Amino acid sequence: MSWCFAIINNRLAEIFFEKGKTGAKITGHCYVQKVEYKMKREQKWIKEDTARLRFSYRNCRYKRLNIPI
């Protein structure tokens, strides 16, 4: 199981997924706060991941949002 940071429903979250031959399948997420991560490496990951990963979660389904910045 792998994980990364993402924006889900306009909130910061850790997203957990399984890698496969056809792509990644999201298995779950948990909302977190940015102040919980104090190391520079973690702050860098948050900045990089949230810039490219935005999702909507509704009715037990994840939908990737392609929002131009």
N, C-alpha and C positions, 0 to 999 in steps of 0.2 A: 504494500500500500504506500502511495506517495501522497504528498500534500503540498500546498502552496497557499499564498494569500490571494484573496479576491474581494471584490465589492459585490455583495449580495443584498438586494433590496436596499441599496444606498447605505449599507453598513459594512464595516470591515469584518472579514471572516477568514477562518482557515478552512480550506476546502480539501476534502480527502477523495482520492480517486484511484482506480485500478487501471494500469496501462495494459493495453491489448494490441493485437495486430490491426484491428479496425479503428483504433483511437483510444481515448480515455473515457472511462465510465465513472461518473461521480457517484460516490457511495454515501457521502454525508458532508455536513459542515457544522461549524460552531462559530458563533459571533465572539469577537475578541475586541479588546481596546488597544490602541496603539501604545499607550503608556506601559503596558505589560511587557513590552519588548524594549530593552534598554541598550543592547549591544549594537554597534554601528552596522554590523553585518545584517542583523535582523531588520534594522531600519531601512537598509538598502534594499533588502528583499521586498519589504512592504511597498516601497516606492516603485520598484520595477514591476512587480506582479500586478498591483492595482491599476497601473497605467494601461495594461493590456487585457485584464480579465475582469469582466463585469457580467453578472448573472442576475436573473430574476428567478425567485423560487415561489411557486404557487401550486397548490394541489399535488404535492409530492413530485413535482417535475421542475427541472432546471432548464432555463432558456438563456442562451448566450445573447447578450445585448451588444450590438456593434454600434457604439456611440462614438462619433468622430470627436476628436479633442481639438 
